[in-house]
Amino acid sequence: MDTERPGPGVRERIGRSLFSRVAGPSGPENRARIHQTPGPRWFGPERPVRRVHGDASMFIGGLRALLLQSLHPLAMAAVAGHSGYRGDPWGRLQRTSTFLAVTTFGTAVHAQEAVDRVRAVHESVRGLAPSGEPYHAADPHLLCWVHIAEVDSFLWAHQRYGQRPLDGAECDGYIDDMATVARALGVPDPPRDRAGLAARIAAYRPELRGTRQAREAARFILLRPPLPWPARPPYAVLAANAVAGLPPWAREPLRLPRAPGVEEVCVRPAGKALTRTIRWAMTPPPAPAGP
């Protein structure tokens, strides 16, 4: 008897539970529509964006992106005031994951429809940050920060935890793929390669601060996720790896500790093992061979 892997029933249950968390009650219907509708796509099957966004490393990359995005006080004020991340965090996650899936894998028509819906929401999101500064979610400058924080985080996580890391040209190709989505959302000049991405992040750094709202969001994301107790230990592994992936200039304003020895010896190996498990659970087992 093979005791190295749980049986297919366990695999199916874990995969179904993870998928329902990420995709929501409409997940199966959306998945069928995204992958089975015929028509041209923004990205062909060979494009790097498909490899990155289809990998389990996105669980870690998504948490890192949220922490990094929170450092812009106006972007964070918009999230705190309008996103409902405390009252409905899973709904926000499900809407984000569906948007990424549609724009990455869906038809060009469905991708544009998804972008149009997001742009309409952004137009209505306005207000004042605690500092008194006005914000507007459709501001191309804020949209660009949200975009580059996601791209940097998704790519970093894939290169560290992905099943098939990208080579240099593919990394630039991923950033270029994501620029297509950014331009559709209203970012006029998104970075197209690694050098451009690094330069753009550096240009934003003088605007970034660890505001009270940002630190509260980090505590909520890392310490108080609305999860049943059995799910909290694996979530803690994902969260610890997301924190470990932040550069020091991003950790310090959020008051997140650093433990270099523990991170290298314990956190990163645990993150790799958990990512492999998630990938295994969410990948359908091969069909049995015929007679």
C-alpha positions as CSV (number, residue, x, y, z in Angstrom):
1,M,0.0,0.0,0.0
2,D,1.3,3.5,-0.9
3,T,1.4,5.6,2.3
4,E,3.3,8.5,0.9
5,R,0.2,10.5,-0.4
6,P,-3.3,10.8,1.0
7,G,-5.9,9.1,-1.1
8,P,-7.8,10.7,-4.0
9,G,-10.8,11.4,-1.7
10,V,-8.6,13.5,0.6
11,R,-7.0,15.3,-2.4
12,E,-10.4,16.1,-3.8
13,R,-11.8,17.4,-0.5
14,I,-8.8,19.7,0.1
15,G,-8.8,21.0,-3.4
16,R,-12.5,21.7,-3.3
17,S,-12.2,23.5,0.0
18,L,-9.3,25.7,-1.3
19,F,-11.1,26.4,-4.5
20,S,-14.3,27.4,-2.8
21,R,-12.4,29.9,-0.5
22,V,-10.6,31.5,-3.4
23,A,-13.3,31.4,-6.1
24,G,-16.5,31.6,-4.1
25,P,-19.9,29.9,-4.6
26,S,-19.8,30.9,-8.3
27,G,-16.4,29.4,-8.8
28,P,-17.3,26.3,-10.8
29,E,-19.6,28.3,-13.1
30,N,-17.0,31.0,-13.6
31,R,-14.3,28.4,-14.3
32,A,-16.3,26.8,-17.0
33,R,-17.1,30.1,-18.6
34,I,-13.5,31.3,-18.4
35,H,-11.9,28.2,-19.8
36,Q,-14.5,26.7,-22.1
37,T,-15.9,29.8,-23.9
38,P,-14.4,29.8,-27.4
39,G,-12.8,32.9,-28.8
40,P,-9.5,34.8,-28.9
41,R,-7.7,35.6,-25.6
42,W,-5.5,38.4,-24.6
43,F,-2.8,35.8,-23.8
44,G,-2.0,32.6,-25.6
45,P,-1.1,29.4,-23.8
46,E,2.6,30.0,-24.2
47,R,2.6,33.4,-22.4
48,P,4.4,33.7,-19.0
49,V,1.4,35.2,-17.3
50,R,-0.5,32.0,-17.6
51,R,2.2,30.0,-15.9
52,V,2.5,32.5,-13.0
53,H,-1.2,33.0,-12.4
54,G,-1.9,29.3,-12.7
55,D,0.5,28.3,-9.9
56,A,-0.1,27.8,-6.2
57,S,2.7,30.3,-5.4
58,M,0.0,33.0,-6.0
59,F,-1.3,32.2,-2.4
60,I,1.9,33.7,-1.0
61,G,2.3,36.4,-3.7
62,G,-1.2,37.7,-3.0
63,L,-0.6,38.2,0.7
64,R,2.7,39.9,0.0
65,A,1.0,42.2,-2.6
66,L,-1.6,43.3,0.0
67,L,1.0,44.1,2.5
68,L,3.1,46.1,0.0
69,Q,0.1,47.9,-1.4
70,S,-0.9,49.1,2.1
71,L,2.1,51.3,2.3
72,H,0.7,53.9,0.0
73,P,-1.5,56.0,2.3
74,L,-4.0,57.1,-0.3
75,A,-4.3,53.5,-1.8
76,M,-4.7,52.2,1.8
77,A,-7.3,54.9,2.6
78,A,-9.4,53.8,-0.4
79,V,-9.2,50.2,0.6
80,A,-10.1,51.0,4.2
81,G,-13.0,53.2,3.2
82,H,-14.6,51.2,0.4
83,S,-13.3,47.6,0.0
84,G,-15.0,45.9,2.9
85,Y,-11.8,43.9,3.6
86,R,-12.8,43.5,7.2
87,G,-16.5,42.7,6.8
88,D,-16.1,40.6,3.7
89,P,-12.5,39.6,3.2
90,W,-13.3,36.4,1.3
91,G,-15.7,38.3,-1.1
92,R,-12.9,40.7,-1.9
93,L,-10.4,37.8,-2.4
94,Q,-12.9,36.0,-4.7
95,R,-13.6,39.1,-6.8
96,T,-9.8,39.7,-7.2
97,S,-9.1,36.1,-8.1
98,T,-11.9,36.0,-10.6
99,F,-10.6,39.2,-12.2
100,L,-7.1,37.7,-12.5
101,A,-8.5,34.4,-13.9
102,V,-10.7,36.2,-16.5
103,T,-8.1,38.5,-17.8
104,T,-5.4,35.8,-17.8
105,F,-7.3,32.9,-19.2
106,G,-10.7,34.2,-20.5
107,T,-11.8,35.4,-23.8
108,A,-10.8,38.9,-24.9
109,V,-14.5,39.9,-24.7
110,H,-14.9,38.6,-21.2
111,A,-11.5,40.2,-20.1
112,Q,-12.6,43.6,-21.4
113,E,-16.0,43.3,-19.7
114,A,-14.2,42.5,-16.4
115,V,-11.9,45.5,-16.8
116,D,-14.9,47.8,-17.6
117,R,-16.6,46.7,-14.4
118,V,-13.6,47.4,-12.3
119,R,-13.1,50.8,-13.9
120,A,-16.7,51.7,-13.2
121,V,-16.2,50.8,-9.5
122,H,-12.9,52.8,-9.4
123,E,-14.7,55.9,-10.7
124,S,-17.0,55.9,-7.7
125,V,-14.4,55.5,-5.0
126,R,-13.4,58.9,-3.7
127,G,-12.7,60.3,-0.3
128,L,-10.3,61.8,2.1
129,A,-7.4,60.0,3.8
130,P,-6.9,60.5,7.6
131,S,-4.2,63.1,6.6
132,G,-6.8,65.1,4.8
133,E,-5.5,64.3,1.3
134,P,-8.1,63.5,-1.3
135,Y,-8.0,60.1,-3.1
136,H,-9.7,58.7,-6.2
137,A,-9.3,55.1,-7.0
138,A,-9.3,55.9,-10.7
139,D,-6.2,58.1,-10.3
140,P,-3.6,56.6,-12.7
141,H,-0.9,57.2,-10.2
142,L,-2.6,55.1,-7.5
143,L,-3.6,52.5,-10.1
144,C,0.1,52.2,-11.1
145,W,1.2,51.6,-7.5
146,V,-1.4,48.9,-7.0
147,H,-0.3,47.3,-10.3
148,I,3.4,47.3,-9.7
149,A,3.0,46.0,-6.1
150,E,1.0,43.0,-7.5
151,V,3.4,42.3,-10.4
152,D,6.5,42.5,-8.1
153,S,4.8,40.2,-5.5
154,F,3.4,37.6,-7.9
155,L,6.7,37.4,-9.8
156,W,8.8,37.2,-6.6
157,A,6.6,34.4,-5.2
158,H,6.6,32.4,-8.5
159,Q,10.4,32.6,-8.7
160,R,10.8,31.3,-5.1
161,Y,7.9,28.9,-4.8
162,G,6.6,28.2,-8.3
163,Q,6.8,24.8,-9.9
164,R,8.6,26.1,-13.0
165,P,10.4,29.4,-12.3
166,L,10.8,31.8,-15.3
167,D,14.1,32.6,-17.0
168,G,15.1,36.2,-17.5
169,A,13.4,36.7,-20.8
170,E,10.2,35.1,-19.4
171,C,10.3,37.4,-16.3
172,D,10.3,40.4,-18.6
173,G,7.6,38.8,-20.7
174,Y,5.4,38.4,-17.6
175,I,5.8,42.1,-16.7
176,D,5.0,43.0,-20.3
177,D,1.9,40.7,-20.2
178,M,0.7,42.4,-17.0
179,A,1.3,45.8,-18.7
180,T,-1.5,44.9,-21.1
181,V,-4.0,44.6,-18.2
182,A,-2.7,47.7,-16.5
183,R,-3.2,49.8,-19.6
184,A,-6.7,48.5,-20.0
185,L,-7.4,49.6,-16.3
186,G,-6.1,53.1,-16.9
187,V,-2.4,53.0,-16.2
188,P,-0.9,55.0,-19.1
189,D,2.7,53.8,-19.0
190,P,3.2,50.6,-16.9
191,P,6.7,49.1,-16.7
192,R,7.5,46.5,-19.4
193,D,10.5,44.7,-17.9
194,R,12.4,44.0,-14.7
195,A,14.5,47.2,-14.9
196,G,11.4,49.3,-15.4
197,L,9.6,47.6,-12.6
198,A,12.5,48.2,-10.1
199,A,12.8,51.8,-11.2
200,R,9.1,52.5,-10.8
201,I,9.0,50.9,-7.3
202,A,12.0,53.1,-6.3
203,A,10.2,56.2,-7.6
204,Y,7.2,55.5,-5.3
205,R,9.2,54.9,-2.2
206,P,9.2,58.5,-0.9
207,E,5.4,58.4,-0.9
208,L,5.2,55.2,1.2
209,R,4.4,55.2,4.9
210,G,3.4,52.9,7.6
211,T,0.1,54.6,8.6
212,R,-2.2,53.4,11.3
213,Q,-4.5,52.1,8.7
214,A,-1.7,50.1,7.0
215,R,-0.6,48.6,10.3
216,E,-4.1,47.6,11.2
217,A,-4.6,46.0,7.8
218,A,-1.3,44.1,8.3
219,R,-2.4,42.8,11.7
220,F,-5.8,41.7,10.3
221,I,-4.2,39.9,7.3
222,L,-1.5,38.2,9.3
223,L,-3.0,37.6,12.8
224,R,-6.8,37.7,12.6
225,P,-7.8,35.9,9.4
226,P,-11.5,34.8,9.4
227,L,-10.6,31.1,9.2
228,P,-11.6,28.0,11.2
229,W,-8.9,26.9,13.6
230,P,-7.7,23.9,11.6
231,A,-6.9,26.2,8.7
232,R,-4.9,28.7,10.7
233,P,-1.6,26.8,10.9
234,P,-1.2,26.4,7.1
235,Y,-2.4,30.0,6.6
236,A,0.3,31.1,9.1
237,V,2.9,29.4,7.0
238,L,1.7,31.3,3.9
239,A,1.6,34.6,5.9
240,A,5.1,34.1,7.3
241,N,6.5,33.5,3.9
242,A,4.8,36.6,2.5
243,V,6.4,38.7,5.3
244,A,9.7,37.1,4.7
245,G,9.5,38.2,1.1
246,L,9.1,41.9,1.9
247,P,12.2,44.1,1.5
248,P,13.4,45.7,4.8
249,W,12.1,49.1,3.6
250,A,8.6,47.7,3.5
251,R,8.8,45.6,6.7
252,E,9.9,48.4,9.0
253,P,7.0,50.8,8.5
254,L,4.6,48.0,9.1
255,R,6.5,47.0,12.2
256,L,7.0,43.4,11.0
257,P,9.8,41.5,12.7
258,R,12.7,39.9,10.9
259,A,14.4,36.6,11.9
260,P,16.9,35.7,9.2
261,G,18.0,32.4,10.6
262,V,14.5,31.1,11.3
263,E,13.3,32.3,7.9
264,E,15.9,30.5,6.0
265,V,15.9,27.3,8.0
266,C,12.2,27.0,8.8
267,V,9.9,29.5,7.1
268,R,11.0,29.1,3.5
269,P,11.2,25.2,3.5
270,A,7.7,25.1,5.1
271,G,6.4,27.5,2.5
272,K,7.8,25.4,-0.3
273,A,6.3,22.2,1.2
274,L,2.9,23.8,1.7
275,T,2.9,25.3,-1.8
276,R,3.6,21.8,-3.3
277,T,0.7,20.4,-1.2
278,I,-1.7,23.1,-2.4
279,R,-0.6,22.5,-6.0
280,W,-1.1,18.8,-5.6
281,A,-4.5,19.3,-4.1
282,M,-5.8,21.7,-6.7
283,T,-4.4,19.8,-9.7
284,P,-6.9,17.2,-10.9
285,P,-5.4,13.7,-10.8
286,P,-4.6,12.1,-14.1
287,A,-7.4,10.0,-15.6
288,P,-7.0,6.3,-15.2
289,A,-5.5,4.5,-18.1
290,G,-7.8,2.5,-20.3
291,P,-7.9,-1.3,-20.5
